[in-house]
Structures are given as C-alpha cells and as structure tokens.
Amino acid sequence: MKRNLFAALITAGLLLSLTGCQLAKVESGSQDRLVGAFITTEYLDLMDMEAYLNDHLDEVTKGEEILVDGDTSAYQERVYGVNQSDDPEHPDYTFPGLEGIAIYYIPVDAGEESYWTSSTAEEAQLYTAFNLSNDMDEIVVTADLYVSADGGLHSFYANPIYQTAEGELYLISGTGISGEMSADGTQMNQTLNETNTITRQGKTVQQRFEIKLNYNAVYPMDKTVLLQLDQNNQVIHRQELLPGQAPETLTAAEETAYILVENCRTDSQGETVIDREIVSRGEDSLYTYSLQPSGFFTKQATQVLWEEAESAQQ
C-alpha cells in the first residue's frame, strides 16, 4: 500500500506502537544473523531519507507527490555496536548515540573452541534454551523486563541486533507495542525470530534463533526491609533500605538462622503491598530492586556473609 511521505513521517511512531510483529530475515547477501534486540521506549528512525529522495529525483523534479512504496530495507541505516570490554571472551557492546537496553546472545570464536555468551544488561533477566537435532539447531532467549505500574502509557520498541560473518554487531530499526500498564502483573510481549542455514561439523543444518521479550508491570518500590531472625523466629536485627541503597555485602550475625527480605510497594489504591522472600543460612545472595531513569527496574545482588562460617574457616 502506498503512503504519502509526509504523513508517514508524522504517523510512523503511532502506527509502529500499535503493531507488534515478528521480523523477517534481513537480506544482506552475507551470513548476518539475528542475535538479539535493542530495547527502546521511542521509535528509532534510521531510514536514510536523503538516499531515498536521491533515488526518486524524477518525482521531485516533476513536482509530483512523493510516495514511500514497497520494500525500503535498502534505505535502512545500521548502527554498529562498540565492544567496551577488554576481555575477548566476554564482549560488552554498546551502540553509540542511542539510549536503550542491549540484549543479545552471541557465539564467540576462541580458537579451537567456541561458545555462546550473553549481554549483561542489569534491566533484563535472561533465560536461554537450546534444542539441537540432526537437521535443526534452535536457540530461544527469553528476557524479562520490569516497569512501574504507574497507570501511564508504556511503549516498547524491539530493534533487531544482527551479527555479521566477521563478528560485528549492528542494529536496525524495529517495530513496537504500546498500552496502559496500570495494574501489577500486567504484561506485554514481543517475539523476534529468524532461521538461517549454517554448517555444523561439515553438515548443512537449519539454525533458528528466537528472542522473547516480556514486559512486566510491578508496583513502585518504596523500601526494602531486611530482617535477621534466629532459630526461634525472633528478630535480632532490622535494617531499612531505600531503592538503590542495598550494600554490596551483608554480614549476618552469628545467631542468624535466616534473613527475611520484605519489598514494600504501594498499589494503585495507596495500600502497602509487601513481597517477602526468605534467604536461608548458607545462601550466598539476596536481591533488591530499584527503578532506573530508563523506566526499568534493575535487580541488585547483595552478597551474604555468614559469620559462623567465617569463624569456622579461621
């Protein structure tokens, strides 16, 4: 369907926010393959309009109305990732000039061996699954992200990330979804997938990569209360923390049998909601959450040191 160029520019964000779809493979003439998504809350306009207009000069000189028609992938600009890591075995890619969350799962060539490594975005909790068969390799990456259930309109854009045959990463503009997320537990989802032909151990097989993005609404965090209790369930130490104030390490008292983590939130009716989690003696971490300027929550780990275990080692 043909669209007026200027109308398309005005309404692109709205149309994309109302349409969530799976992305087709990029026809690049190389072995570029889908490896992830770059999450933004605004549409990334990466179309090279100058190149498009240059290729349609006849319409311009004739004073005709310029229409954006058909496949415009050839005019889609790429933004290449920059590896910020000094460790070749654990690359850390950012995309200059863009604000968003990079989620990827990529193969790393380490000489005679190769392996897969994932991004380290604090806003995303990643889960991966492999299904290998004689004719198909399937890789599924699931990313859970959390935003505040503040009653406003939320928009999310999944901009696909590709890896070239040389190992470079780049992203292109993607599609989005939007909606109100005013209740705790509200969820929106996007899925990107692609199937390529690869050679594995001298045999040609299909490789399917899929990334599932789950956007979850939770009530805003007010504070976290850490309670240390003894074997008689008596509180021996109490500590209140504001979001983002959790320490890197916490030393439990010798008589502490377990730690009760209380995450206190306020629901849409102004009532306090408390989520509780028990950290038993011997467990090495507890987790708290804080809302970032990006609009997403991050999960912060605190290492738990058990005093009795420390004394026993001495």
C-alpha positions as CSV (number, residue, x, y, z in Angstrom):
1,M,0.0,0.0,0.0
2,K,1.3,3.4,-0.9
3,R,1.7,6.1,1.7
4,N,2.3,9.8,1.5
5,L,5.8,10.5,2.6
6,F,5.0,13.4,5.0
7,A,2.0,11.6,6.5
8,A,4.2,8.6,7.0
9,L,6.8,10.6,8.9
10,I,4.2,12.1,11.2
11,T,2.3,8.8,12.0
12,A,5.2,6.3,11.9
13,G,5.6,6.2,15.7
14,L,1.9,5.7,16.3
15,L,1.5,3.0,13.7
16,L,4.5,1.1,14.9
17,S,3.5,1.3,18.5
18,L,0.2,-0.3,17.7
19,T,1.7,-3.1,15.7
20,G,3.8,-5.9,17.2
21,C,5.1,-8.4,14.7
22,Q,7.8,-11.0,14.0
23,L,10.7,-9.6,11.9
24,A,11.7,-11.3,8.7
25,K,15.3,-12.1,7.9
26,V,17.5,-9.2,6.6
27,E,18.6,-9.9,3.1
28,S,22.1,-8.7,3.2
29,G,23.9,-11.1,0.9
30,S,26.1,-12.3,3.8
31,Q,25.8,-14.6,6.8
32,D,24.3,-11.9,9.0
33,R,22.1,-13.5,11.6
34,L,19.7,-12.3,14.3
35,V,21.3,-12.4,17.8
36,G,19.2,-10.1,19.9
37,A,17.3,-6.9,20.3
38,F,17.9,-3.3,21.4
39,I,15.0,-2.1,23.5
40,T,14.0,1.5,23.4
41,T,10.9,3.4,24.5
42,E,10.9,5.6,21.4
43,Y,10.9,4.7,17.7
44,L,14.3,4.7,16.1
45,D,14.1,6.5,12.8
46,L,17.1,5.1,10.9
47,M,15.8,5.4,7.4
48,D,18.2,7.3,5.0
49,M,15.7,9.7,3.6
50,E,18.4,11.6,1.6
51,A,19.3,8.4,-0.3
52,Y,15.6,7.6,-0.8
53,L,15.0,11.1,-2.3
54,N,18.1,10.9,-4.4
55,D,16.8,7.7,-6.0
56,H,13.4,9.4,-6.7
57,L,14.6,12.7,-8.2
58,D,12.3,12.2,-11.2
59,E,9.3,12.6,-8.9
60,V,10.8,15.6,-7.2
61,T,11.7,17.5,-10.4
62,K,8.3,16.8,-11.8
63,G,6.6,18.2,-8.7
64,E,4.8,15.0,-8.1
65,E,3.7,13.8,-4.7
66,I,6.5,11.6,-3.3
67,L,5.2,8.2,-2.1
68,V,7.0,5.7,0.1
69,D,6.2,2.4,-1.6
70,G,7.3,-1.2,-1.4
71,D,10.4,-2.6,0.2
72,T,12.5,0.2,1.8
73,S,15.1,-2.1,3.5
74,A,17.8,-0.8,1.2
75,Y,17.5,2.6,2.8
76,Q,17.7,1.3,6.4
77,E,20.8,2.6,8.1
78,R,22.7,0.4,10.5
79,V,24.1,1.4,13.9
80,Y,27.2,-0.7,14.7
81,G,28.0,-1.8,18.2
82,V,31.2,-0.9,20.0
83,N,32.8,-3.5,22.3
84,Q,33.6,-1.8,25.6
85,S,35.3,-4.9,27.1
86,D,39.0,-5.7,27.3
87,D,38.2,-9.3,27.8
88,P,37.8,-11.0,24.4
89,E,35.9,-13.9,26.0
90,H,33.2,-11.6,27.4
91,P,32.4,-8.8,25.0
92,D,30.2,-5.9,26.1
93,Y,28.6,-4.0,23.3
94,T,27.0,-0.5,23.3
95,F,25.5,1.4,20.4
96,P,26.9,5.0,20.3
97,G,24.4,7.8,20.4
98,L,21.4,5.5,21.3
99,E,19.7,5.1,24.7
100,G,18.3,1.6,25.3
101,I,18.8,-1.9,26.6
102,A,21.0,-4.2,24.5
103,I,20.0,-7.9,24.8
104,Y,22.0,-10.4,22.8
105,Y,23.3,-13.9,22.8
106,I,26.2,-14.4,20.5
107,P,28.8,-17.0,19.6
108,V,32.4,-16.2,20.4
109,D,35.3,-17.8,18.5
110,A,38.0,-18.8,20.9
111,G,40.4,-20.5,18.6
112,E,39.8,-24.3,18.5
113,E,36.7,-23.9,20.7
114,S,33.7,-21.6,20.5
115,Y,31.0,-20.8,23.0
116,W,28.0,-18.5,23.5
117,T,27.9,-15.5,25.8
118,S,25.1,-13.1,26.7
119,S,24.7,-9.4,27.3
120,T,25.0,-8.1,30.8
121,A,22.1,-5.5,30.9
122,E,21.0,-5.1,34.5
123,E,17.5,-4.3,33.5
124,A,16.9,-7.8,31.9
125,Q,16.7,-11.2,33.4
126,L,17.8,-13.7,30.7
127,Y,17.0,-17.3,30.2
128,T,18.3,-19.4,27.4
129,A,17.3,-22.8,26.0
130,F,19.0,-24.9,23.3
131,N,17.3,-27.7,21.3
132,L,19.8,-29.5,19.0
133,S,18.7,-32.1,16.4
134,N,20.1,-33.6,13.3
135,D,18.6,-31.0,11.0
136,M,17.8,-28.1,13.2
137,D,19.5,-26.0,15.9
138,E,17.1,-24.0,17.9
139,I,18.1,-21.2,20.3
140,V,15.5,-19.5,22.4
141,V,16.4,-16.4,24.6
142,T,13.7,-15.1,27.0
143,A,14.2,-11.7,28.6
144,D,12.0,-10.5,31.5
145,L,11.9,-6.7,32.0
146,Y,10.0,-4.8,34.7
147,V,8.5,-1.3,34.6
148,S,6.4,0.6,37.1
149,A,2.6,0.1,37.2
150,D,2.0,3.8,37.3
151,G,-1.1,3.9,35.2
152,G,0.6,5.6,32.2
153,L,1.0,4.6,28.6
154,H,4.1,2.4,28.0
155,S,5.8,1.9,24.6
156,F,8.5,-0.6,23.8
157,Y,10.4,-1.0,20.5
158,A,12.4,-4.1,19.7
159,N,15.2,-3.1,17.3
160,P,16.8,-6.3,16.0
161,I,20.5,-6.8,16.5
162,Y,22.5,-8.8,13.9
163,Q,25.9,-10.3,13.8
164,T,28.0,-10.3,10.6
165,A,30.2,-13.2,9.5
166,E,33.2,-11.1,10.8
167,G,31.6,-10.9,14.3
168,E,30.5,-7.3,14.2
169,L,27.1,-6.4,15.8
170,Y,24.7,-3.9,14.3
171,L,21.1,-2.9,14.8
172,I,18.4,-1.7,12.6
173,S,15.1,0.0,13.3
174,G,12.3,-2.3,14.6
175,T,8.6,-2.3,15.5
176,G,6.9,-1.6,18.8
177,I,3.9,-2.2,21.0
178,S,2.2,0.1,23.5
179,G,-0.5,0.1,26.1
180,E,-1.5,1.0,29.6
181,M,0.2,-1.0,32.4
182,S,-1.7,0.3,35.5
183,A,-2.0,-3.0,37.4
184,D,0.6,-5.1,39.0
185,G,1.2,-8.2,36.8
186,T,0.2,-6.6,33.5
187,Q,2.4,-8.0,30.8
188,M,3.1,-7.2,27.1
189,N,5.2,-9.4,24.8
190,Q,7.2,-9.2,21.6
191,T,8.9,-12.0,19.7
192,L,11.6,-11.8,17.0
193,N,12.9,-14.9,15.2
194,E,14.9,-15.9,12.2
195,T,16.0,-19.2,10.5
196,N,19.3,-19.5,8.7
197,T,21.3,-22.2,7.0
198,I,24.6,-23.0,8.7
199,T,27.3,-25.6,8.5
200,R,27.9,-27.7,11.7
201,Q,30.6,-30.3,11.7
202,G,30.6,-30.4,7.9
203,K,26.9,-30.8,7.7
204,T,24.3,-28.2,6.5
205,V,21.6,-27.6,9.1
206,Q,19.0,-25.0,9.8
207,Q,19.5,-22.7,12.8
208,R,16.6,-20.9,14.3
209,F,17.1,-18.0,16.7
210,E,14.2,-16.6,18.7
211,I,14.1,-13.9,21.4
212,K,11.1,-13.4,23.5
213,L,10.6,-10.1,25.3
214,N,8.3,-10.0,28.3
215,Y,7.5,-6.5,29.7
216,N,6.0,-6.8,33.2
217,A,4.4,-4.1,35.3
218,V,5.0,-4.0,39.1
219,Y,4.1,-1.6,41.8
220,P,6.7,1.1,42.5
221,M,9.2,0.1,45.2
222,D,9.1,2.2,48.4
223,K,11.7,0.5,50.6
224,T,13.2,-2.9,51.4
225,V,13.4,-4.2,55.0
226,L,16.0,-6.8,55.9
227,L,15.1,-8.8,59.0
228,Q,17.6,-11.2,60.6
229,L,15.9,-13.8,62.7
230,D,17.2,-16.6,64.9
231,Q,16.2,-20.2,65.1
232,N,13.3,-19.2,67.4
233,N,12.0,-16.8,64.7
234,Q,12.9,-13.8,66.9
235,V,14.1,-10.6,65.1
236,I,17.7,-9.8,66.2
237,H,18.5,-7.2,63.6
238,R,16.3,-4.9,61.4
239,Q,17.5,-2.7,58.5
240,E,15.6,-0.4,56.2
241,L,16.9,0.4,52.7
242,L,15.6,2.9,50.1
243,P,15.7,1.7,46.5
244,G,19.2,1.6,45.2
245,Q,20.8,1.7,48.7
246,A,21.4,-2.0,49.1
247,P,25.1,-2.8,50.1
248,E,27.4,-5.0,48.0
249,T,27.9,-7.3,51.0
250,L,25.9,-8.0,54.2
251,T,27.4,-9.9,57.1
252,A,24.8,-11.8,59.1
253,A,25.1,-12.2,62.8
254,E,26.4,-15.5,64.2
255,E,23.0,-16.3,65.7
256,T,21.0,-15.5,62.5
257,A,19.2,-18.5,61.1
258,Y,17.7,-16.8,58.1
259,I,17.1,-13.4,56.6
260,L,13.6,-12.2,55.7
261,V,13.6,-9.7,52.8
262,E,10.5,-7.5,52.6
263,N,10.0,-5.5,49.5
264,C,7.4,-2.8,50.3
265,R,5.3,-1.3,47.4
266,T,2.3,0.9,47.1
267,D,-0.6,-0.2,44.9
268,S,-3.0,1.9,42.9
269,Q,-5.3,2.3,45.9
270,G,-2.5,3.7,48.1
271,E,-2.3,0.5,50.1
272,T,1.0,-1.1,51.1
273,V,1.9,-4.4,49.4
274,I,4.7,-6.5,50.8
275,D,6.5,-9.2,48.9
276,R,8.6,-11.5,51.2
277,E,11.5,-13.7,50.4
278,I,13.5,-16.0,52.8
279,V,17.2,-16.3,52.5
280,S,18.3,-19.3,54.4
281,R,21.7,-19.8,56.1
282,G,24.2,-20.8,53.5
283,E,22.7,-19.0,50.6
284,D,25.2,-16.5,49.2
285,S,23.0,-13.7,47.9
286,L,19.8,-11.7,48.4
287,Y,18.2,-9.4,45.8
288,T,16.6,-5.9,45.9
289,Y,15.1,-3.8,43.1
290,S,15.3,-0.2,42.1
291,L,13.7,1.9,39.4
292,Q,16.2,3.4,36.9
293,P,15.9,6.7,34.9
294,S,15.4,4.4,31.8
295,G,12.0,3.5,33.3
296,F,13.0,-0.1,34.0
297,F,13.8,-1.8,37.3
298,T,17.2,-3.4,37.9
299,K,17.9,-6.4,40.2
300,Q,20.7,-5.7,42.6
301,A,22.6,-8.6,44.2
302,T,24.0,-8.4,47.7
303,Q,26.5,-11.0,48.8
304,V,25.6,-12.5,52.2
305,L,28.5,-13.5,54.5
306,W,27.5,-15.8,57.3
307,E,29.6,-15.0,60.4
308,E,29.6,-18.5,61.8
309,A,31.0,-19.9,58.5
310,E,33.7,-17.3,58.5
311,S,34.7,-18.2,62.1
312,A,34.8,-21.9,61.3
313,Q,37.3,-21.3,58.5
314,Q,39.6,-19.5,60.8
